[in-house]
């Protein structure tokens, strides 16, 4: 019996004997209508019931960007990095921390828009603490439309905000049927371990499913805290949480695109309980998301470029390289938090974002297969130069030396101790300049649609103009 089958069997036993707590009245009604036994707010699933619905989810799907160049294929062997998500604070190089602002959020959007390794932009890049909480997610969505034409990661906010996002998306992308045919947005639906799905996340999940927009089901279990200290046990309970949400999405609209996620990791219990997002246990558990995704026939989600370091230092570097290279090696389809995360997903850093861009480039380069053919074997030159010659001026070298990897930061011949920070600052400015040259714009008709929905949310036209001008 494979490990995947054993985890599946354990998850089925959990779903049948323990059940999943569903803290949403509408979701409970839908489950009951589809024959799921619900006692109080706990739903119990048989394996036959779960797999009936789970099998309806597609093996792969495409998220269509406003600019087709950035269309994202989710599934198969495609690996898609997505940037920092869910941080409340912004850190600078020295580790000084302050609440994030809308201006910080838009600067993140610009850097991700200009960086070629991403086809996904948006989400909660850093939470803007200078806007009302009840409309913060909707404002982030509007800012994403105004400053990026890449595929959209949605910030999951309150139900009313998600309804406004769907209304704006209908107006801009051609109506509900067009969204069903060509999904434009993807959103993270976190479970609440142990074995719970909460009201706010379920409200968002059900609305997204109605519109056929992809959802990522994902537990973030802490070993020995919100889940079993055993990795296998936490994988089984996390799988049960995922499958309950995936089944519900299919009940609302069969064929809804879903992603099987694992963001679980260790808990550091020295002096308290800390979410150790860059622990080796996390790389192993999140890597299992790809295996379980293939087992169930759907795309997978994990994390990368994560660190528990409170400042940019050696720890931040080796943990970020470990988590991203592990996710890439495992073939995770959507690698979230890959760009800018600090301090166990508490803060976003512009400087760390640039370091992570370099990590992503280097990992991709290191995993690219070596081309072996008659030209690359280059036997004629090797024979001609023999034992004592040099390849420096050889034709193949002169024609192809630019193919060698050229880092954007991290000079190989630096003498000034301040070189690294200076290179990061130059790279930030270079990307902002790229953004200004290629700045994507919404068409006038789409601007009017967005303005109308923003006014409905109580946001005045001058604020949209301010967000657009940032």
C-alpha positions as CSV (number, residue, x, y, z in Angstrom):
1,X,0.0,0.0,0.0
2,X,1.4,3.4,-0.9
3,X,1.9,6.2,1.6
4,X,-0.7,8.2,-0.3
5,X,-3.3,5.4,0.0
6,X,-2.6,5.1,3.7
7,X,-3.1,8.8,4.3
8,X,-6.3,8.7,2.2
9,X,-7.6,5.8,4.2
10,X,-6.9,7.6,7.5
11,X,-8.6,10.8,6.2
12,X,-11.6,8.7,5.2
13,X,-11.8,7.3,8.8
14,X,-11.5,10.8,10.2
15,X,-14.3,12.1,8.0
16,X,-16.6,9.3,8.9
17,X,-15.9,8.9,12.6
18,X,-14.9,12.4,13.7
19,X,-16.3,14.6,11.0
20,X,-15.6,18.2,10.0
21,X,-17.2,21.1,12.0
22,X,-19.0,23.4,9.5
23,X,-19.5,26.9,11.0
24,X,-21.8,28.1,8.2
25,X,-25.6,27.6,8.1
26,X,-25.9,27.8,4.3
27,X,-23.1,25.3,3.9
28,X,-24.7,22.9,6.4
29,X,-28.0,23.1,4.4
30,X,-26.2,22.3,1.1
31,X,-24.4,19.3,2.7
32,X,-27.7,18.0,4.1
33,X,-29.4,18.4,0.7
34,X,-26.7,16.2,-0.8
35,X,-27.1,13.4,1.7
36,X,-24.3,14.2,4.1
37,X,-25.1,13.3,7.7
38,X,-24.9,16.5,9.9
39,X,-25.2,16.4,13.6
40,X,-25.3,19.9,15.1
41,X,-22.7,21.6,13.0
42,X,-20.5,18.6,12.4
43,X,-20.6,16.9,9.0
44,X,-19.8,13.2,8.6
45,X,-18.8,11.9,5.1
46,X,-18.5,8.3,3.8
47,X,-15.7,7.6,1.4
48,X,-18.3,7.0,-1.4
49,X,-19.8,10.4,-0.8
50,X,-16.5,12.2,-0.7
51,X,-15.0,10.6,-3.8
52,X,-18.2,11.0,-5.7
53,X,-17.7,14.8,-5.5
54,X,-13.9,15.0,-5.5
55,X,-13.7,13.2,-8.8
56,X,-15.6,16.0,-10.4
57,X,-12.8,18.5,-9.9
58,X,-10.6,19.0,-13.0
59,X,-7.0,17.7,-13.2
60,X,-5.8,21.0,-14.5
61,X,-7.2,24.3,-15.5
62,X,-6.2,27.8,-16.8
63,X,-6.5,31.1,-15.1
64,X,-6.9,33.7,-17.8
65,X,-5.0,37.0,-17.3
66,X,-6.1,40.3,-18.9
67,X,-2.8,40.1,-20.8
68,X,-2.8,36.6,-22.4
69,X,1.0,36.5,-22.0
70,X,0.3,35.8,-18.3
71,X,-2.3,33.0,-18.6
72,X,-1.5,30.5,-15.9
73,X,-1.9,26.7,-16.3
74,X,-2.5,25.1,-12.9
75,X,-1.8,21.4,-12.9
76,X,0.3,18.9,-14.9
77,X,4.0,19.7,-14.5
78,X,3.5,23.5,-14.4
79,X,5.1,25.3,-11.4
80,X,3.8,28.8,-10.7
81,X,5.4,31.0,-8.0
82,X,3.1,33.5,-6.3
83,X,4.3,36.3,-4.0
84,X,3.9,37.1,-0.3
85,X,0.5,36.6,1.2
86,X,-1.2,37.5,4.5
87,X,1.4,39.7,6.2
88,X,0.1,42.5,8.4
89,X,3.4,44.5,8.7
90,X,6.2,45.9,6.5
91,X,9.8,45.5,7.6
92,X,12.8,47.5,6.3
93,X,16.4,46.3,5.9
94,X,17.2,47.0,9.6
95,X,14.1,45.1,10.8
96,X,12.1,48.2,11.8
97,X,8.5,47.2,11.6
98,X,5.3,49.3,10.9
99,X,1.8,48.5,9.8
100,X,1.4,48.2,6.0
101,X,-0.3,50.9,3.9
102,X,-2.1,51.0,0.6
103,X,1.0,52.7,-0.9
104,X,3.1,49.7,0.3
105,X,0.6,47.3,-1.3
106,X,0.8,49.1,-4.6
107,X,4.6,49.1,-4.6
108,X,4.4,45.3,-4.1
109,X,2.0,45.1,-7.1
110,X,4.4,47.1,-9.2
111,X,7.5,45.0,-8.3
112,X,5.6,41.7,-9.0
113,X,4.2,43.1,-12.3
114,X,7.7,44.0,-13.5
115,X,9.4,40.7,-12.3
116,X,9.2,38.2,-15.2
117,X,9.1,35.1,-12.9
118,X,5.5,35.7,-11.9
119,X,2.3,35.4,-13.9
120,X,0.1,35.8,-10.7
121,X,-0.3,39.1,-8.9
122,X,-2.5,40.4,-6.0
123,X,-3.8,38.8,-2.9
124,X,-2.8,40.1,0.5
125,X,0.7,41.2,-0.4
126,X,0.8,43.3,2.7
127,X,-2.4,44.3,4.6
128,X,-3.1,48.0,4.2
129,X,-3.8,49.1,7.8
130,X,-4.6,52.7,6.6
131,X,-8.0,51.7,5.1
132,X,-11.2,50.5,6.7
133,X,-11.0,46.8,7.6
134,X,-14.5,46.0,6.2
135,X,-13.4,47.1,2.7
136,X,-9.6,46.4,2.7
137,X,-9.9,43.2,0.6
138,X,-12.0,44.9,-2.0
139,X,-9.6,47.9,-2.2
140,X,-6.7,45.5,-2.7
141,X,-8.6,43.8,-5.5
142,X,-9.3,47.2,-7.1
143,X,-5.6,48.2,-6.8
144,X,-4.6,44.9,-8.5
145,X,-6.9,45.7,-11.5
146,X,-5.5,49.2,-11.7
147,X,-1.8,48.2,-11.5
148,X,-1.5,44.7,-13.0
149,X,-2.6,42.7,-16.0
150,X,-1.4,39.4,-14.7
151,X,-3.7,36.6,-13.4
152,X,-5.4,37.7,-10.2
153,X,-4.9,36.3,-6.7
154,X,-7.9,37.4,-4.7
155,X,-7.7,38.6,-1.1
156,X,-10.4,36.6,0.8
157,X,-12.3,39.1,2.8
158,X,-15.9,39.4,4.1
159,X,-18.8,38.0,2.0
160,X,-20.0,41.5,1.0
161,X,-16.5,42.3,-0.4
162,X,-16.3,39.1,-2.3
163,X,-19.8,39.9,-3.8
164,X,-18.4,43.3,-4.9
165,X,-15.3,41.6,-6.5
166,X,-17.5,39.2,-8.5
167,X,-19.8,42.1,-9.6
168,X,-16.7,44.1,-10.8
169,X,-15.3,41.0,-12.5
170,X,-18.6,40.4,-14.3
171,X,-18.6,43.9,-15.7
172,X,-14.9,43.9,-16.8
173,X,-14.6,40.3,-18.1
174,X,-17.9,40.0,-20.0
175,X,-20.4,38.6,-17.5
176,X,-20.9,35.5,-15.3
177,X,-21.0,33.1,-18.2
178,X,-17.7,34.4,-19.5
179,X,-16.2,34.0,-16.1
180,X,-17.4,30.4,-15.9
181,X,-15.9,29.7,-19.3
182,X,-12.6,31.5,-18.6
183,X,-11.7,31.8,-14.9
184,X,-9.9,35.0,-14.1
185,X,-9.2,34.8,-10.4
186,X,-8.0,32.3,-7.7
187,X,-8.5,32.6,-4.0
188,X,-7.1,30.9,-0.8
189,X,-9.6,29.2,1.5
190,X,-7.8,28.3,4.7
191,X,-9.2,25.6,6.9
192,X,-9.1,26.0,10.7
193,X,-7.3,23.1,12.2
194,X,-8.2,20.9,13.8
195,X,-11.0,19.7,11.5
196,X,-13.0,22.9,11.1
197,X,-14.2,25.2,8.2
198,X,-15.3,28.6,9.4
199,X,-18.1,30.9,8.3
200,X,-16.1,33.6,6.5
201,X,-14.0,31.2,4.5
202,X,-17.0,29.1,3.5
203,X,-18.9,32.2,2.4
204,X,-16.1,33.0,0.1
205,X,-15.7,29.4,-1.1
206,X,-19.4,29.1,-2.0
207,X,-19.5,32.4,-3.9
208,X,-16.4,31.6,-5.8
209,X,-17.8,28.2,-6.8
210,X,-21.0,29.8,-8.1
211,X,-18.8,31.9,-10.4
212,X,-16.5,29.0,-11.4
213,X,-13.4,30.7,-10.0
214,X,-10.7,28.4,-8.6
215,X,-10.3,27.9,-4.9
216,X,-7.3,26.7,-3.0
217,X,-8.2,24.5,0.1
218,X,-5.4,24.6,2.5
219,X,-4.7,23.7,6.2
220,X,-1.8,25.3,8.0
221,X,-1.5,22.8,10.9
222,X,1.1,23.3,13.5
223,X,2.5,19.9,14.6
224,X,1.7,19.2,18.2
225,X,-0.5,22.4,18.5
226,X,-3.4,22.5,16.0
227,X,-2.6,19.0,14.8
228,X,-0.9,15.8,15.7
229,X,2.8,16.0,16.4
230,X,3.0,13.1,13.9
231,X,3.5,14.4,10.3
232,X,1.5,11.5,8.9
233,X,-1.3,12.1,11.4
234,X,-1.5,15.9,10.5
235,X,-1.3,15.1,6.8
236,X,-4.4,12.8,7.3
237,X,-6.4,15.3,9.2
238,X,-5.4,18.1,6.8
239,X,-6.4,15.9,3.9
240,X,-9.8,15.4,5.6
241,X,-10.2,19.2,5.9
242,X,-9.3,19.8,2.3
243,X,-11.6,17.1,0.9
244,X,-14.6,18.4,2.9
245,X,-14.2,21.9,1.3
246,X,-13.5,20.5,-2.1
247,X,-16.6,18.3,-2.0
248,X,-18.7,21.3,-1.0
249,X,-17.4,23.3,-3.9
250,X,-18.4,20.6,-6.3
251,X,-21.9,20.3,-4.8
252,X,-22.4,24.0,-5.6
253,X,-21.0,23.8,-9.1
254,X,-19.7,20.4,-10.4
255,X,-16.3,21.0,-12.2
256,X,-15.3,24.0,-10.0
257,X,-11.5,24.2,-10.3
258,X,-9.8,23.5,-7.0
259,X,-6.3,23.2,-5.7
260,X,-5.2,20.7,-3.0
261,X,-3.1,22.6,-0.5
262,X,-0.8,21.9,2.5
263,X,0.8,24.7,4.4
264,X,1.4,22.7,7.5
265,X,4.7,22.7,9.4
266,X,6.3,22.4,12.8
267,X,5.5,24.4,15.9
268,X,8.4,25.9,17.8
269,X,7.5,25.4,21.5
270,X,10.5,27.1,23.1
271,X,9.1,29.9,25.1
272,X,5.6,29.8,23.5
273,X,4.1,28.3,20.3
274,X,5.4,29.8,17.1
275,X,4.4,28.8,13.5
276,X,7.8,27.6,12.2
277,X,7.0,28.2,8.5
278,X,10.5,27.4,7.3
279,X,11.1,24.2,9.3
280,X,12.3,21.1,7.5
281,X,9.1,19.4,8.6
282,X,7.2,22.0,6.6
283,X,9.1,21.3,3.4
284,X,8.4,17.6,3.7
285,X,4.7,18.0,4.5
286,X,4.1,20.7,1.8
287,X,5.9,18.5,-0.7
288,X,3.3,15.9,0.0
289,X,0.7,18.2,-1.3
290,X,2.0,17.4,-4.8
291,X,1.7,13.7,-4.2
292,X,-1.8,13.9,-2.7
293,X,-2.9,16.2,-5.5
294,X,-1.8,13.6,-8.1
295,X,-3.5,10.9,-6.0
296,X,-6.8,12.8,-6.2
297,X,-6.3,14.1,-9.8
298,X,-6.0,17.9,-9.0
299,X,-3.3,20.6,-8.8
300,X,-1.3,21.2,-5.6
301,X,-0.3,24.2,-3.5
302,X,2.6,24.7,-1.0
303,X,4.8,27.5,0.1
304,X,8.3,28.7,-0.8
305,X,10.8,31.5,0.0
306,X,9.6,31.4,3.6
307,X,11.7,32.3,6.6
308,X,11.2,32.6,10.4
309,X,14.1,35.2,10.6
310,X,13.0,38.6,12.0
311,X,15.6,40.4,9.9
312,X,17.4,39.9,6.6
313,X,20.3,37.7,7.5
314,X,21.9,34.4,6.7
315,X,19.0,32.5,8.2
316,X,16.5,34.4,6.0
317,X,18.6,33.3,3.0
318,X,19.1,29.7,3.7
319,X,15.5,29.1,4.8
320,X,14.1,30.8,1.8
321,X,16.3,28.8,-0.6
322,X,15.4,25.6,1.3
323,X,11.7,26.1,1.1
324,X,11.5,27.3,-2.5
325,X,13.9,24.7,-3.9
326,X,12.0,22.0,-2.0
327,X,8.7,23.1,-3.4
328,X,10.1,23.3,-6.9
329,X,11.8,19.9,-6.6
330,X,8.5,18.3,-5.4
331,X,6.7,19.8,-8.4
332,X,4.1,21.9,-6.4
333,X,1.9,23.6,-9.0
334,X,1.3,26.8,-7.0
335,X,4.1,28.0,-4.7
336,X,2.6,30.7,-2.5
337,X,4.4,33.2,-0.3
338,X,7.4,33.0,-2.7
339,X,8.6,36.5,-2.6
340,X,8.9,38.9,0.3
341,X,7.9,37.0,3.4
342,X,9.6,37.7,6.8
343,X,9.3,36.4,10.4
344,X,6.9,33.5,10.0
345,X,4.6,35.3,7.6
346,X,4.2,38.3,9.9
347,X,5.8,40.9,7.7
348,X,6.6,41.7,4.1
349,X,9.9,43.3,3.0
350,X,10.7,44.9,-0.3
351,X,14.4,44.0,0.1
352,X,13.6,40.4,0.9
353,X,11.3,40.3,-2.1
354,X,14.3,41.1,-4.4
355,X,16.4,38.4,-2.7
356,X,13.6,35.9,-3.3
357,X,13.4,36.9,-7.0
358,X,17.0,35.9,-7.2
359,X,16.4,32.7,-5.4
360,X,13.5,31.8,-7.8
361,X,15.7,32.5,-10.8
362,X,18.6,30.5,-9.5
363,X,16.4,27.5,-8.6
364,X,14.7,27.5,-12.0
365,X,18.1,27.7,-13.7
366,X,19.6,24.9,-11.5
367,X,16.7,22.5,-12.3
368,X,16.6,23.3,-16.0
369,X,17.8,20.2,-17.9
370,X,21.1,20.2,-19.7
371,X,20.8,20.2,-23.4
372,X,22.7,17.3,-25.0
373,X,22.9,17.4,-28.8
374,X,25.5,17.5,-31.6
375,X,25.9,21.3,-31.2
376,X,26.2,21.4,-27.4
377,X,28.6,18.5,-27.3
378,X,31.0,20.8,-29.3
379,X,33.4,17.9,-30.1
380,X,35.0,19.7,-33.1
381,X,36.3,22.5,-30.9
382,X,37.3,20.2,-28.1
383,X,39.4,18.2,-30.5
384,X,40.9,21.3,-32.1
385,X,41.9,22.9,-28.8
386,X,43.2,19.7,-27.3
387,X,45.3,19.7,-24.1
388,X,47.0,23.0,-24.0
389,X,44.7,25.6,-25.6
390,X,42.1,27.9,-24.1
391,X,38.3,28.1,-24.8
392,X,38.1,31.8,-23.9
393,X,38.3,32.9,-27.5
394,X,36.7,29.8,-29.1
395,X,33.8,30.4,-31.4
396,X,31.3,28.6,-29.3
397,X,32.3,30.6,-26.2
398,X,32.1,33.9,-28.1
399,X,28.7,33.0,-29.6
400,X,27.1,31.6,-26.4
401,X,28.8,33.1,-23.3
402,X,25.7,35.2,-22.5
403,X,23.8,32.0,-22.0
404,X,25.6,31.5,-18.6
405,X,23.5,32.5,-15.6
406,X,23.9,36.2,-14.8
407,X,22.7,37.1,-11.3
408,X,20.7,40.3,-10.8
409,X,22.1,40.7,-7.3
410,X,25.0,39.1,-5.5
411,X,28.2,40.2,-7.3
412,X,31.0,37.6,-7.7
413,X,33.8,40.1,-7.5
414,X,32.6,42.6,-4.9
415,X,35.1,44.4,-2.6
416,X,32.8,46.9,-0.8
417,X,31.0,45.3,2.2
418,X,27.9,47.4,1.4
419,X,27.6,45.9,-2.1
420,X,24.7,43.6,-1.5
421,X,22.3,46.2,-0.1
422,X,23.3,48.7,-2.8
423,X,22.5,46.1,-5.5
424,X,19.1,45.3,-4.0
425,X,18.2,49.0,-4.0
426,X,19.3,49.3,-7.6
427,X,17.2,46.3,-8.5
428,X,14.2,47.7,-6.8
429,X,14.6,50.9,-8.8
430,X,15.2,49.0,-12.0
431,X,11.9,47.1,-11.6
432,X,10.0,50.2,-10.7
433,X,11.4,51.8,-13.9
434,X,10.3,48.8,-15.9
435,X,6.8,49.1,-14.4
436,X,6.6,52.8,-15.4
437,X,7.6,52.0,-19.0
438,X,5.2,49.1,-19.4
439,X,2.5,50.2,-16.9
440,X,-0.7,48.3,-17.7
441,X,-3.9,50.3,-18.0
442,X,-7.6,49.4,-17.7
443,X,-9.7,50.5,-20.6
444,X,-12.0,53.5,-20.1
445,X,-15.1,51.3,-20.1
446,X,-13.6,49.0,-17.5
447,X,-12.6,52.0,-15.4
448,X,-16.2,53.1,-15.4
449,X,-17.4,49.7,-14.3
450,X,-14.9,49.6,-11.4
451,X,-15.8,53.2,-10.4
452,X,-19.5,52.2,-10.2
453,X,-18.8,49.2,-8.0
454,X,-16.4,51.2,-5.8
455,X,-19.1,53.8,-5.3
456,X,-21.5,51.0,-4.3
457,X,-19.0,50.0,-1.7
458,X,-18.9,53.6,-0.4
459,X,-15.6,54.5,-2.0
460,X,-15.6,57.8,-3.7
461,X,-14.3,58.3,-7.3
462,X,-11.4,60.5,-6.1
463,X,-10.1,57.6,-4.0
464,X,-9.9,55.4,-7.1
465,X,-8.0,58.1,-8.8
466,X,-5.7,58.3,-5.8
467,X,-5.1,54.5,-5.9
468,X,-4.5,54.6,-9.6
469,X,-2.0,57.5,-9.3
470,X,0.1,55.8,-6.4
